[in-house]
Amino acid sequence: WENDKPYLVYNSMLVDTNQILSIEPGVVVYFHRGSTCYISGTLNVNGTIDQPVRFTGDRLEDLYEDIPGQWGGLYFLNGSSGNRIRHARITNGTTGIHLGNLYATDPPPDLILENTIIQHMTFAALSSIAADVEVRNCVLADCGDFTSYLTTGGSYTFTHCTFANYWNWSARITPTILLTNYYNLNDTALFTGDLVKADFGNCIIHGNRELEIGLDNMSGAGDFNYFFDHCLIKADTSIPTDDPAHFNNPFLNSDPGFISIYDFDFELDTLAFSKDRGLESIGALLPLDFFGRSRLADDGPDLGAYERIE
């Protein structure tokens, strides 16, 4: 898909098995109410810093700019592989990105997600059933239940990501990140899987609840491996942040220092706590931030997707 005109999706669409959809920089894809993009093949989104690719609802009035639930989301089915999304804005849907489906015999999908904002979702920015996902320099924000809902195991790596959930459309009773090694389908079927890894490095995990991390390990369901390294975390004493097997140098319950949560601006203010708190070896894995600014030019990498440059 070339950037010669907007695209409008009615009544959903499918990237079929063994097919590749490549989307060029600057493309805007509008989805009518109830529409979803299903991917059985491969999706390559090739946005840039100056020309991100946008996925959003088709209501263009200012009133609908931040309203969630206007369309379905991007839904990667089992058997989909080789997916990569760079420099995208995914907004105003039900679930921004979902990966995996139940009762499937094909392997779970995989995805590399980079320099992308997913926000204003009624359910989740990212949800997964046993998928293989790498997320780098991303912002997941403003969701009715979770920014990340990772179930039935899987393999996940989050590096320099900002999870910011100050949802105010309704009362949110869920943590912004939930990790499980099972999925209970309406008490009629139980699916289990190994959580091979869920690694978070130099991330910010914050919101308007007292507990923003959920760890739901069902005994006997499968492995349950997770690790938070130099992350700012909002959590209570139910989370074992003093366990070195799962947490290395966590920063607990400090204000990250966002510029404005009310304007969904999750860059860091000049006096932000999150400045220079990251582990340098993790920052070296992603030496450039969301906007291409160097993380290695001052006293240390900032936590989250954005590097504060004075």
DODREN-757767 format. One record per residue (C-alpha): residue number from 1; chain; x, z, y. Coordinates in steps of 0.02 Angstrom, whole numbers, plus 50000, padded with zeros to 5 digits. Each point is the difference from the previous one (the first is absolute). Example, Ala and Ser with C-alpha at 12.3 -4.5 7.8 and 13.67 -1.06 7.14 Angstrom:
BEGIN
+-------+------+-------+-------+-------+
| torti | firo |     X |     Z |     Y |
+-------+------+-------+-------+-------+
|     1 |    A | 50615 | 50390 | 49775 |
|     2 |    A | 50069 | 49967 | 50172 |
+-------+------+-------+-------+-------+
END
This chain:
BEGIN
+-------+------+-------+-------+-------+
| torti | firo |     X |     Z |     Y |
+-------+------+-------+-------+-------+
|     1 |    A | 50000 | 50000 | 50000 |
|     2 |    A | 50076 | 49942 | 50164 |
|     3 |    A | 49974 | 50075 | 50171 |
|     4 |    A | 49898 | 49856 | 50070 |
|     5 |    A | 49831 | 50089 | 50006 |
|     6 |    A | 49917 | 50163 | 49946 |
|     7 |    A | 49932 | 50017 | 49824 |
|     8 |    A | 49827 | 50071 | 49965 |
|     9 |    A | 49953 | 50064 | 49827 |
|    10 |    A | 49817 | 50012 | 49951 |
|    11 |    A | 49944 | 50071 | 49832 |
|    12 |    A | 50179 | 50040 | 49944 |
|    13 |    A | 50142 | 49892 | 49935 |
|    14 |    A | 50119 | 49996 | 49851 |
|    15 |    A | 50183 | 49954 | 49982 |
|    16 |    A | 49987 | 49942 | 49820 |
|    17 |    A | 50117 | 50035 | 49856 |
|    18 |    A | 50167 | 49906 | 50012 |
|    19 |    A | 49961 | 49950 | 50180 |
|    20 |    A | 50100 | 50054 | 50154 |
|    21 |    A | 49925 | 50021 | 50172 |
|    22 |    A | 50132 | 50005 | 50138 |
|    23 |    A | 49943 | 50051 | 50173 |
|    24 |    A | 50111 | 49951 | 50147 |
|    25 |    A | 50042 | 50104 | 50155 |
|    26 |    A | 49862 | 50030 | 50125 |
|    27 |    A | 49854 | 49955 | 49887 |
|    28 |    A | 49839 | 50098 | 50029 |
|    29 |    A | 49878 | 50019 | 49855 |
|    30 |    A | 49825 | 50062 | 50041 |
|    31 |    A | 49884 | 50067 | 49864 |
|    32 |    A | 49812 | 50004 | 50015 |
|    33 |    A | 49911 | 50161 | 49954 |
|    34 |    A | 50017 | 50040 | 49815 |
|    35 |    A | 50135 | 49868 | 49969 |
|    36 |    A | 50159 | 50037 | 49902 |
|    37 |    A | 50160 | 49906 | 49959 |
|    38 |    A | 50035 | 50011 | 49812 |
|    39 |    A | 50172 | 49955 | 49935 |
|    40 |    A | 50030 | 49955 | 49817 |
|    41 |    A | 50151 | 49893 | 50040 |
|    42 |    A | 50125 | 50034 | 50140 |
|    43 |    A | 49980 | 50037 | 50185 |
|    44 |    A | 50147 | 49975 | 50118 |
|    45 |    A | 49968 | 50054 | 50180 |
|    46 |    A | 50143 | 49944 | 50111 |
|    47 |    A | 49968 | 50078 | 50170 |
|    48 |    A | 50136 | 50040 | 50126 |
|    49 |    A | 50024 | 50135 | 50131 |
|    50 |    A | 49938 | 49884 | 50137 |
|    51 |    A | 49867 | 49913 | 49894 |
|    52 |    A | 49922 | 50121 | 49875 |
|    53 |    A | 49864 | 49940 | 49882 |
|    54 |    A | 49831 | 50083 | 50029 |
|    55 |    A | 49861 | 50040 | 49876 |
|    56 |    A | 49845 | 50071 | 50082 |
|    57 |    A | 49811 | 49989 | 50017 |
|    58 |    A | 49916 | 49855 | 50089 |
|    59 |    A | 49913 | 50100 | 50137 |
|    60 |    A | 50098 | 49960 | 50158 |
|    61 |    A | 49908 | 50112 | 50123 |
|    62 |    A | 50103 | 50141 | 50075 |
|    63 |    A | 49878 | 50125 | 49925 |
|    64 |    A | 50060 | 49954 | 49824 |
|    65 |    A | 50187 | 50008 | 50036 |
|    66 |    A | 50029 | 50163 | 49904 |
|    67 |    A | 49843 | 50016 | 49894 |
|    68 |    A | 50038 | 50015 | 49812 |
|    69 |    A | 49903 | 49927 | 49854 |
|    70 |    A | 49973 | 49825 | 50070 |
|    71 |    A | 50068 | 49911 | 49844 |
|    72 |    A | 50069 | 50041 | 49828 |
|    73 |    A | 50190 | 49982 | 49999 |
|    74 |    A | 50138 | 49918 | 49899 |
|    75 |    A | 49971 | 50030 | 49813 |
|    76 |    A | 50143 | 49963 | 49880 |
|    77 |    A | 49940 | 49981 | 49820 |
|    78 |    A | 50101 | 50038 | 49844 |
|    79 |    A | 50111 | 49853 | 49956 |
|    80 |    A | 50041 | 49965 | 50183 |
|    81 |    A | 50187 | 50005 | 50033 |
|    82 |    A | 50135 | 49956 | 50126 |
|    83 |    A | 49895 | 50055 | 50149 |
|    84 |    A | 50082 | 50032 | 50167 |
|    85 |    A | 49925 | 50043 | 50168 |
|    86 |    A | 50112 | 50002 | 50154 |
|    87 |    A | 49949 | 50039 | 50178 |
|    88 |    A | 49811 | 50010 | 49982 |
|    89 |    A | 49857 | 50094 | 50083 |
|    90 |    A | 49858 | 50044 | 49881 |
|    91 |    A | 49857 | 50086 | 50090 |
|    92 |    A | 49817 | 50050 | 50000 |
|    93 |    A | 49960 | 49985 | 49815 |
|    94 |    A | 49950 | 50109 | 49853 |
|    95 |    A | 50168 | 50006 | 49911 |
|    96 |    A | 50142 | 49906 | 50081 |
|    97 |    A | 50096 | 49964 | 49839 |
|    98 |    A | 49943 | 50042 | 49824 |
|    99 |    A | 50103 | 49962 | 49845 |
|   100 |    A | 49945 | 50005 | 49819 |
|   101 |    A | 49838 | 50003 | 49902 |
|   102 |    A | 49934 | 50098 | 49853 |
|   103 |    A | 49969 | 49930 | 49825 |
|   104 |    A | 50136 | 49869 | 50030 |
|   105 |    A | 50122 | 49936 | 49869 |
|   106 |    A | 50117 | 49913 | 50124 |
|   107 |    A | 50141 | 50102 | 50079 |
|   108 |    A | 49962 | 50088 | 50165 |
|   109 |    A | 50043 | 49904 | 50160 |
|   110 |    A | 50155 | 50024 | 50105 |
|   111 |    A | 50025 | 49992 | 50187 |
|   112 |    A | 50137 | 50016 | 50131 |
|   113 |    A | 49924 | 50053 | 50167 |
|   114 |    A | 50107 | 49996 | 50156 |
|   115 |    A | 49977 | 50031 | 50187 |
|   116 |    A | 49812 | 50006 | 49985 |
|   117 |    A | 49861 | 50103 | 50081 |
|   118 |    A | 49845 | 50042 | 49897 |
|   119 |    A | 49870 | 50102 | 50093 |
|   120 |    A | 49815 | 50031 | 50036 |
|   121 |    A | 49943 | 50001 | 49817 |
|   122 |    A | 49847 | 50091 | 49935 |
|   123 |    A | 50086 | 50045 | 49835 |
|   124 |    A | 50188 | 49970 | 49994 |
|   125 |    A | 50140 | 49900 | 50076 |
|   126 |    A | 50083 | 49980 | 49830 |
|   127 |    A | 49925 | 50038 | 49829 |
|   128 |    A | 50074 | 49966 | 49830 |
|   129 |    A | 49965 | 50009 | 49815 |
|   130 |    A | 50171 | 50009 | 49914 |
|   131 |    A | 50077 | 49865 | 50111 |
|   132 |    A | 50183 | 49972 | 50050 |
|   133 |    A | 50015 | 50012 | 50189 |
|   134 |    A | 50143 | 50010 | 50125 |
|   135 |    A | 49952 | 50042 | 50180 |
|   136 |    A | 50124 | 49990 | 50143 |
|   137 |    A | 49982 | 50028 | 50188 |
|   138 |    A | 49811 | 50011 | 49989 |
|   139 |    A | 49864 | 50097 | 50091 |
|   140 |    A | 49847 | 50056 | 49901 |
|   141 |    A | 49873 | 50085 | 50111 |
|   142 |    A | 49820 | 50048 | 50043 |
|   143 |    A | 49911 | 49995 | 49832 |
|   144 |    A | 49841 | 50087 | 49943 |
|   145 |    A | 50077 | 50070 | 49841 |
|   146 |    A | 50182 | 49956 | 49968 |
|   147 |    A | 50141 | 49903 | 50078 |
|   148 |    A | 50071 | 49986 | 49823 |
|   149 |    A | 49898 | 50027 | 49841 |
|   150 |    A | 50118 | 49976 | 49853 |
|   151 |    A | 49917 | 50027 | 49832 |
|   152 |    A | 50030 | 49977 | 49814 |
|   153 |    A | 50188 | 50007 | 50022 |
|   154 |    A | 50103 | 49853 | 50061 |
|   155 |    A | 50163 | 49979 | 50093 |
|   156 |    A | 50011 | 50024 | 50188 |
|   157 |    A | 50137 | 50005 | 50132 |
|   158 |    A | 49962 | 50039 | 50182 |
|   159 |    A | 50145 | 49988 | 50122 |
|   160 |    A | 49984 | 50038 | 50186 |
|   161 |    A | 49811 | 49999 | 49999 |
|   162 |    A | 49876 | 50087 | 50115 |
|   163 |    A | 49843 | 50073 | 49922 |
|   164 |    A | 49890 | 50058 | 50143 |
|   165 |    A | 49820 | 50045 | 49965 |
|   166 |    A | 49898 | 50071 | 50144 |
|   167 |    A | 49836 | 49923 | 49941 |
|   168 |    A | 49854 | 50058 | 50109 |
|   169 |    A | 49855 | 49889 | 49945 |
|   170 |    A | 49944 | 50132 | 49874 |
|   171 |    A | 50063 | 50158 | 49916 |
|   172 |    A | 50149 | 49957 | 49890 |
|   173 |    A | 50024 | 50119 | 49853 |
|   174 |    A | 50143 | 49910 | 49911 |
|   175 |    A | 50189 | 50006 | 50029 |
|   176 |    A | 50073 | 49845 | 50078 |
|   177 |    A | 50112 | 49970 | 49846 |
|   178 |    A | 49940 | 50030 | 49821 |
|   179 |    A | 50107 | 49977 | 49844 |
|   180 |    A | 49922 | 50006 | 49826 |
|   181 |    A | 50042 | 49947 | 49823 |
|   182 |    A | 49819 | 49969 | 49952 |
|   183 |    A | 49837 | 49925 | 50061 |
|   184 |    A | 49831 | 50073 | 49956 |
|   185 |    A | 49867 | 49865 | 50009 |
|   186 |    A | 49840 | 50092 | 50043 |
|   187 |    A | 50026 | 50119 | 49853 |
|   188 |    A | 49968 | 49855 | 49880 |
|   189 |    A | 50179 | 49942 | 49966 |
|   190 |    A | 50172 | 50076 | 50025 |
|   191 |    A | 50152 | 49889 | 50034 |
|   192 |    A | 50177 | 50070 | 49998 |
|   193 |    A | 50174 | 49937 | 50038 |
|   194 |    A | 50178 | 50050 | 50040 |
|   195 |    A | 50044 | 50033 | 50181 |
|   196 |    A | 50173 | 49925 | 49977 |
|   197 |    A | 50048 | 50044 | 50177 |
|   198 |    A | 49928 | 50033 | 50172 |
|   199 |    A | 50148 | 50012 | 50117 |
|   200 |    A | 49979 | 50033 | 50186 |
|   201 |    A | 50153 | 49989 | 50114 |
|   202 |    A | 50009 | 50038 | 50187 |
|   203 |    A | 49810 | 49994 | 50014 |
|   204 |    A | 49872 | 50087 | 50110 |
|   205 |    A | 49845 | 50065 | 49910 |
|   206 |    A | 49881 | 50079 | 50125 |
|   207 |    A | 49818 | 50012 | 50050 |
|   208 |    A | 49861 | 50113 | 50060 |
|   209 |    A | 49980 | 50099 | 49837 |
|   210 |    A | 50104 | 50150 | 49946 |
|   211 |    A | 50048 | 49915 | 49836 |
|   212 |    A | 50048 | 49816 | 50004 |
|   213 |    A | 50081 | 49982 | 49827 |
|   214 |    A | 49905 | 50009 | 49836 |
|   215 |    A | 50093 | 50015 | 49834 |
|   216 |    A | 49879 | 49984 | 49853 |
|   217 |    A | 50095 | 50008 | 49836 |
|   218 |    A | 49890 | 50001 | 49846 |
|   219 |    A | 50090 | 50084 | 49856 |
|   220 |    A | 50035 | 49875 | 49861 |
|   221 |    A | 49944 | 49850 | 50102 |
|   222 |    A | 50176 | 49933 | 50029 |
|   223 |    A | 50159 | 50025 | 50101 |
|   224 |    A | 49981 | 50066 | 50175 |
|   225 |    A | 50157 | 49964 | 50102 |
|   226 |    A | 50007 | 50012 | 50189 |
|   227 |    A | 50131 | 50038 | 50132 |
|   228 |    A | 49991 | 50028 | 50188 |
|   229 |    A | 50170 | 49983 | 50087 |
|   230 |    A | 50017 | 50048 | 50184 |
|   231 |    A | 49814 | 49981 | 50034 |
|   232 |    A | 49892 | 50085 | 50130 |
|   233 |    A | 49854 | 50069 | 49901 |
|   234 |    A | 49840 | 50089 | 50046 |
|   235 |    A | 49960 | 50114 | 49853 |
|   236 |    A | 49952 | 50176 | 49952 |
|   237 |    A | 50075 | 50115 | 49868 |
|   238 |    A | 49912 | 49908 | 49857 |
|   239 |    A | 50135 | 49866 | 50013 |
|   240 |    A | 50168 | 50055 | 49923 |
|   241 |    A | 50108 | 49942 | 50145 |
|   242 |    A | 50136 | 50125 | 49948 |
|   243 |    A | 50025 | 49911 | 49833 |
|   244 |    A | 50162 | 49898 | 50014 |
|   245 |    A | 49946 | 49892 | 49854 |
|   246 |    A | 49864 | 49925 | 50111 |
|   247 |    A | 50046 | 50038 | 50182 |
|   248 |    A | 50163 | 49981 | 50094 |
|   249 |    A | 50009 | 50071 | 50176 |
|   250 |    A | 49815 | 49988 | 50044 |
|   251 |    A | 49941 | 50031 | 50179 |
|   252 |    A | 49840 | 50099 | 49984 |
|   253 |    A | 49852 | 49997 | 50118 |
|   254 |    A | 50092 | 49948 | 50157 |
|   255 |    A | 49917 | 49886 | 50126 |
|   256 |    A | 50078 | 49827 | 49971 |
|   257 |    A | 49996 | 49958 | 50185 |
|   258 |    A | 49892 | 49844 | 50001 |
|   259 |    A | 49968 | 49921 | 50170 |
|   260 |    A | 49809 | 50004 | 49980 |
|   261 |    A | 49898 | 50029 | 49843 |
|   262 |    A | 49841 | 49961 | 50101 |
|   263 |    A | 50064 | 49826 | 50040 |
|   264 |    A | 50072 | 49976 | 49824 |
|   265 |    A | 50175 | 49990 | 50074 |
|   266 |    A | 50113 | 50078 | 49869 |
|   267 |    A | 50165 | 49960 | 50082 |
|   268 |    A | 50101 | 50154 | 50045 |
|   269 |    A | 50002 | 50084 | 50170 |
|   270 |    A | 50163 | 50039 | 50087 |
|   271 |    A | 49999 | 50183 | 49943 |
|   272 |    A | 49932 | 49968 | 49826 |
|   273 |    A | 50050 | 50118 | 49860 |
|   274 |    A | 50021 | 49850 | 49884 |
|   275 |    A | 50145 | 49928 | 50099 |
|   276 |    A | 50168 | 49992 | 49908 |
|   277 |    A | 49933 | 50105 | 49852 |
|   278 |    A | 50019 | 49866 | 49866 |
|   279 |    A | 50134 | 49992 | 49867 |
|   280 |    A | 50128 | 49871 | 50053 |
|   281 |    A | 50022 | 49926 | 49826 |
|   282 |    A | 49813 | 49964 | 49993 |
|   283 |    A | 50004 | 49927 | 50176 |
|   284 |    A | 50142 | 49885 | 49946 |
|   285 |    A | 49883 | 49923 | 49871 |
|   286 |    A | 49890 | 49942 | 50145 |
|   287 |    A | 50118 | 49991 | 50150 |
|   288 |    A | 49866 | 49918 | 50109 |
|   289 |    A | 49833 | 50082 | 50040 |
|   290 |    A | 49824 | 49926 | 50011 |
|   291 |    A | 50046 | 49903 | 50158 |
|   292 |    A | 50176 | 49952 | 49947 |
|   293 |    A | 50087 | 50140 | 50096 |
|   294 |    A | 50157 | 50080 | 49927 |
|   295 |    A | 49983 | 50168 | 49913 |
|   296 |    A | 50187 | 50025 | 49992 |
|   297 |    A | 50045 | 49992 | 50186 |
|   298 |    A | 49968 | 50184 | 50044 |
|   299 |    A | 50014 | 50173 | 49922 |
|   300 |    A | 49896 | 49956 | 49848 |
|   301 |    A | 49851 | 49900 | 49938 |
|   302 |    A | 49831 | 50059 | 50061 |
|   303 |    A | 49866 | 50042 | 49873 |
|   304 |    A | 49862 | 49874 | 49972 |
|   305 |    A | 49987 | 49816 | 50036 |
|   306 |    A | 50055 | 50005 | 50182 |
|   307 |    A | 50169 | 50038 | 50077 |
|   308 |    A | 49991 | 50076 | 50173 |
|   309 |    A | 50115 | 49906 | 50120 |
|   310 |    A | 50017 | 50080 | 50172 |
+-------+------+-------+-------+-------+
END
